[in-house]
């Protein structure tokens, strides 16, 4: 409904296109409905929006603030169902149950209501804010917990349950392993680990770090690319917590000398699942565990919404649609390379083409694409997978990472023999990718013949929509970070002041900054003539490449991010 309503509101001149785009950005960050975002931003009154929807769809509009719903009516629907469907039963008539809804066109919700209440449903429109308030009024406050793994406890309550008990023997004997397994299955440990995982999900973390030290161990969350310490726990719990995570990941709890990798899948209710990629690494005082949160519901596959500016996006889309060649995405760990590649694959994924991917690990399952998990221990590495792909009648091949000369050589041969190859590489910027390939041993003429495009990217934290305020930045600072005198007066600088929505950081969510290098004839000549990385960069800029610093400055001028973030993720050109 969001897109349709947005278009109708713009057409009726109730909002403008810029306001719609800002509200849509807000919904992507918060998961809120478009109407709620528009009213929260002050672009339209909630009552005006309800009246508009009522007229548009020919249904009544209800002001819930003026209604006192009878308890017998409220009892027709359980609170959890009312919250799930975002509805309030208002009145029962001979014709059916009048129900206030945010979206009166949601036929799935209406059918669910029919089944639950055994009554015909008469939909009516009410502002989302009023429905949320009515849900709290009639059904009680929503619990903070989000699903089956929550048990309505906090960390202090859980820690009190441990008392002075010590968990597990610090040895590898059979008795020690048995003790650990018993400890990991104790209720307090289960509660504690569930609490750590649930809190990370609620805070939109990307990673959880469980780090043992000599006298305690700490839990850190990475939120929007920055680590924050969440809690410190008694050292006596480190082995039990680690063992619990290992059991959940199907790992060997007796093995503490070698690194291990696993996966946890949790069901959160409402059909939502959360995957955790688990890495266990032996350290000085125990095993450090890092969990990467993989939430498919937040996976952004729409290339237009990744953060590309129009001209670089046009170049990227044009190059990946070529029948053959190689397109590389570069950047550090956690910079969004996988998301960019998945969005490209989603763009290319049609019934007419055969797509195969070699990944380590496979982070998300993409329908219609043949994804292969790598297992180095049995010889299934990127090079071996690539060789097999070439016998599988492929059109498009994606390789998780080019790590060595063997993989690079096969990928380039595939690109030269009529296949589109997508992959990643770890370099600091786009021009240095060319140099890195040649340092691996790839001949310059093969690089120029096969390489179509290099995309370098970084993720900068986004200003919190709930608390960002306009600010002034002095001319000297603007010039120092390489803004031009012409663009400074037009810039709309903003910075978050900190609120509950963003954990008082001033930032909520991230935006990608892209550097898109198109292999032009000038660049190919420079590579064949042995140009340095700096010379390649100069040639690329002359050819129209926008650097990461420039992309960051554009986002700064739009009020999307801050000077501090631009300086944190980019270097001067």
N, C-alpha and C positions, 0 to 999 in steps of 0.2 A: 504493500500500500504506500510506503514512504515516497517512492519515486512518483507515483501517480498523483498523490496529494500535493507534493512539491510543485509539480508542473501546473496543476490547477490553480494553486495559490498565486504563482507568478503570473499566469494568464489573466487572472482576475485582478491583478495589480494590488493584491493584499500584502505581498512581500516582493522584493526585487531579487534578481538572480544572485547577487553577491551575498545577500542575507541567506538565501537557500543553500548556497555552497558552504557558508560558515556553519550553518546548522547541520548540514550533512557531515561535515568534518567532526563536529561535536558528537554526533551519533556514532561515528566510527570509533571514537575514543572511549565513549562511556557505555555504548550499547543501548542508550535511550532511544525511544521512538522520536521520529522527526517532529511531530506536533509538540511534544514535551520540550524538545530542544529549542524550537522556535519561540515558545512562550517563555522559557527560562531566559533566553537571550533578549527578550523584550521586543521581538519583532512583530508579534501579534498577541492580542489578549486571548486568554484561554476561552472566555465566553464567546468571542468573535469566531475563533476557530471551530468551536462546537456548533455554533449556528450555521457556519459555512458548510460543515460536513453534513449537518442535518438537512439542509436545503439540497445539497449536492446528491445525497443518496435517498432522499425522501423518507427520512425517519425522524421521530421526535428528538428534541434536545432536552436534557434534564440537568437542572442545577441541584446537585446532590447536597450542597450546603443548606438548601431549603427543605430537604426531605428528612424525615425521621422514619426509617424503615422498620417495619414490624419484625419482632424477633422470629416469628413463625416463618416469615419470608426468608430471612437471613439463614435460618436453619435448613433451608432446602439445598444449600450448597456448602460443602466443607471449605474451610479457610484456604487449605492448600490448593483446591481446585479453583477457587475464586482468584487467588494470586497468580496461578499458572495461566489462567485465561484472561486476567486483567478485566474482571467484570464484577458488578454488584447487582444482585437481584433486588428489584425495587418494589414491585407490586404484582399480585396474581389476579388476573381477570378471567372471565369465561373464555376469552380468545387465546389466552396463553400467559406466560411469565414475562413481564416487562423487565428487561435487563439493561442496565447502563453499561456501555462498552466504549473502549477507546477506538476500536475499529469495527464499525457496524457491518463491514463487508467481509469479515473473517468467517467464512462458512465453516471452516474446521472447528472453530470455537463454538459456533452456534450448534453444530451437530453434536459436539461433546456435551453441551448444556442440555440439549434435548434428551440425550441418553442418560445423563446423570439425574435430571429432575423429572423425567418422564412427562414433560409438558412441552407444548409448542412454545417457541421463543419469539418474543417481540423485541427486536433490538432497538436501543435508543443510544444517543451519543452523550457522553459526559467528558469534561476535561480530565486528562490523565492525572493531574495533581489532585483533583477532587476524588477520583477513584482510589488513588493511593492512600489518601487521608481516610476515606470511608473503609478501606480494607483494615487499616489500623484501628479504626473506631469500632467496627462490628466484629472483627475476628482477632483482635489483639495485635500487638507489635510483631513484626516479622522477626523471627529468630535469625541471629547472625550466621549460624551454621548453614552450609550450603548443600548438604547431601548426606548419603548414608555413612560417610566416614566421620561425620561430626557427631559428637555425643553430648554437646552442651556443657563442656568443661573448660577451664582455663589452666594455664601452665602452673600457677601457684597451687591449685587444688591437686593437680596431678603430681607435682613434686612432693607434696605432703604425704602422698600414699607410699612413697619409697622408704621413708624413715631412715634408719641407719643400715639398711640392707645393702650388701655389696653383690653385684651381679657378675658372674662369670669368673673363671680362672684364667690368669694371663699365661696360658700355655696351650700347646697344640695336642695334648693328650686326649684320649677318648673321653675321659671324665670331663675335661675342660670344655670340649665341644658339646657334650651333652648338657652341661650346665648352661652354656650359652644359648642353646636351643630352647631350654626351659625358660630362661630369663627373657628371651625374645618373645615368647608366647605369653608372658605375664600381662595381665590387664593394664597395669600402669604404663608399661613400655609401649604397648599397642596404642594407648590413649595419647601418649607423648608424641610418638611418631606421626600418628594421624593428625594431631594438632599442628605439628610443624608443616606437614604437607598442605593441610587445609588453609592455614594462614598464608602460605605462599601463594596459593591459588587466589585467595581473596585480595591479596595485594598486587596481583598481576606481575608476579616475579617471572624472570626468565630462567634463573638458576638458584639452587639452594646449595650452600657450602656447609658441610658438617666437618669441622676441623678440630682434631684432638691436639692438646698441648700437655705440658708436664703436670700442671695442677688443675686444669679445667678443660672444657672444650666448648667451642662457640658455634652458634648457628648464624650464618650470614645469608641475606637475600640480595640478589642482584635485581634491582628495579630500574628500568629505563637505562640500562648500561652501567649503573653505578652500584657498588656493593655497600650494604648497610648492615651493621651488626644488629641482629634481632634478639638474641638471648645468649647467656652463658649458663652452662649446666655443670653440675658436679662431675668431677672426673670419674667417679665410680660408675656413671651411667654410659660412658663412651662405648664400651664393648657391647653392651646390651642394645644400644641404639643402632650401632653399626650392624650388628647381627640381625636385628629386625629388618633393616633396609635390605640386607643381603637375602634374607628369606623371601621378602616380597619381590625381589628381583630374580629369584631362582639362581642365586650364586652360591658358591661353596664357602660356608662360614668357617671351615677349618683351614682354608688357604688364606694366610695373612702375609705371605712374602712376595706374591706376584700381583700385578694389577688385574682387575676384572671389570668386565662391562656387562650390563644387563638392562632390563626394562621393567617398569611397573605400569600397570594399567589400573586406573581407579574409575569407578562409576560414581557420578556425582548427582544422580537423579535427573529427572526431566529429559532422559535420553542422552545426557551429556557425558562424555568420557574424557579423561585426562591421562595422557601418557607422560611418563617420566623416563628419560634416558639416564641411566645410572653408571657412573664411573667410580671405581674404588681404587685408591692408590696408597701403597704402604709408605708411611712417613716415620719420622724419628720416634714419635710418641703414640703411634697407632695408625689406623687407616683413615685417610681423608676421603670423604665421599662427596661427590658433586652430582647433583640431579638437575638435568635440563628439562624444563617444562615444555611439552609439545601439545598445544591446544589447537586442534584442527579448526574449531569454530572461529578462532581468531586469525586463521591463515588468510592473508590477503592475496587473491589471485588476479585481481583486476589491475592491469598494468597502469591504467590511468590514475590509480589512487595510491601508487607507491611513493610518489614524491618527485617523479620526473617533471622537468619543465618541458613545454611543448616541443621545442626544437630537438633536444636530445632524445625525447621519447619517439619522435618521428624517425630519427636515425636508427634507434634501437629496433623498432618494429620492422623497419624496412630491411635491415640486415638479417634479422632472424628468419625472415620470410624468403630469403634467397634459397635456391635449390641446393647449394653446397657451400662449404667453407666452415670456418671455426669462429665462434663468438665466446669470449672469455669474460668472466666476472671475477674481480679481485677485491680483496679487502681482508682485514683481520678477522679472527674468530668472533662470532656474534655480531657481525656488521650487516646481516640480512642477505647474504649471498644466496642462500638456499631459497629464500622467499622470492628473490628476483628470478632465479632459474625456474622455480615452479610456476611463476606467473608467465614466463616465456613459454614453458611447456603447455600451460593451459591455453594460451593464445594459439599455439600450433596444433593442439590436439583435436583432430577431426577424424572421422571414419576412413578418410582416404589415405592417411599416412600411418606408418608403423613406427612407434617410438619405443626405444629401449633405454633404460637408465641403469648405471652402475653406481651405487651409493654406499657409503659407510659412515653412519647407518642410514637406513631408509627412515626418514623422519615422519613423512606423511604419505598415506596411501592415496594415489591419484587414479581415479577410474579411467580405464581405457589406455593405460600406459604400463608397459612391462618393466617392473622395477626389480632389480637384482641386488640382494644384500651381499656385501663382500665378506669373505672369511679367509683372511690371510693364512691362518693356521693350516688350512687344507689346500692352499695354493690358489684360491679364488680371489685374486686381486684385480685391480683396475685393468692392468694389461691383459690378463687372462680373459676377463669379461669382454673387453673390447674385441679381442680376437674372435670370441664366440659370437658377438653381435654381428660381425661382418658376414657370418654364415647364416644369419637369421633374417635376411632380406629387410634390412632397416632403411628408413628414410631419414630419421632423426635419432641421434645418439646423445645422451647426456652422461658425462663422466663426473662423478662427485668432486674429484680433485686430480690435477696433474701434479704428481709428486716426484717423478723421476723421468729420465731420458726415455726409457722403454715405453711408458705410458704416453709421453709427448709424441714420440715417433709414430706410434700406431694411430693416435688421434689425428695427427697431421695427414697421414696416409689416407685415413678415412675421409677427411675433409677434401682431399685432392681427388677422390674417386667417386664423387657424386653424392656425398652425405653431408648433412648439416650436423655439426658437432658443437655441443654446448658444454662448458666445463668451468671450473674455478681454479684460481691460482693465488698464492699468498704473496702479494707485492704491495708496496706502499702507495703506488699510483698507477695510472693506466700506461704512461710511456715506459716505465721501468719493467712492465710485463714483457715487452719485446726483448729487452736486454736479458731478462731472466730466462726466456726460452733459449736464447743463443748460448747463455752460460751453461744451460743443461746439456748442450751439445747439438742443438738443432741448427742446421745450416741456415744462414740468412735468406737464401733464395727460397727455401721451404717456408720460412716464416712469412715472407711477403706474398707467396703464392697461395697460402692457406688461410691466413688470418684476415677476417672481415672486420672485427670490432673488438674493442676492449672496454669494459665498464668497470670503473673503480667506484667504490661506495663506502660511506660511513653513515652511522646513525647518530643524530643529534637529538637531545631531549627537547620536547615540545613544551612551550609555555602552557601552564594549566588554564583551561578555558574558564574555570570557575573563579580565578583570582588574579588573572593577568591585568595589569594596568599600564596605560601609556607612560613612557618615561622619556627623559631627555638624555641624549648622549652628546658630549662635547665634540666639536669639530676635530680637535687634535686626535682623539681616540678613533674617530671614524676614519681619518686619513691614515692613521697608523695601522689599522687592520685592512687597508687597501680599498676602502670605499672611495668612489670618485666624488668630486665636489658637486657634480651635477645631480647625483642621485640622493645626496644627503637631505636636501630640503623636502623631497618627496617621501622619504622613509617614514614608516609608522612603527617606531620602536616600542616594544612592550616587554614587561617582565612580570612573572608571577610573584605575588607577595607571600604566598603560603596559606593553605587552608586544609580542612579535614579531607577534602577530596584528593589532594595530592600529597598527603602526609607532611604538610608544611614545608615541602621542598620548593614549591613554585613551578614544578614540572610535572606533566602527566602525559605519558605516551612519548613516542619518538617519530622523527621524520627522517627519511633517507636523503642524503646528499649524493648526487651522482656526477661522475666525470666520465663522459662518453667519448672515446677516441675512435674515430672512423679511419680505417687504413686508406688514405688517399694516395694518389700517384706520387705526390711530393714526399710523403712519409716512406713509401716503398723505396724511392730513390735514396733517401737518407739512410735507411737501414742497409741497403746494398753497398753504400759508400762508407759504412762503418761509423755512422754518427753515434755520439754519446747519448746517454739518457737525457741530459740537459738539452742537447740539440734537438732530440726527438720531441721533447716537450715544447720547445719554442716553435717547431714546425707544426705541431698539432694545434697549438693556440692560434697560429696564423691561419690554420685551416678551419677554425671555428670551434675548437674544443673549449668547453666551459670547465674550468678546474673545480675541484671540491671546495676550495676556499671561495671561489666566486659563487658557487651554488649555495654555500652557507651564508654569504653576504646577502644574496637575494632573499633567503628565508628570514634573515635578520630584518631586512627592510620591510618585509611583509608583516612583521610582528609575530612570526611563528616561533622563533627561538631567540636566544640572547647572545651577546658578545662573548660571554664566558664559554658557551657551548661551541660557538664557531672556532674559537681559539683552541678548545680542547680536542676537537676532532679533525682539524685541518692545519696545514702549514702554509706559510706565505709563498706566493708564486714567485 
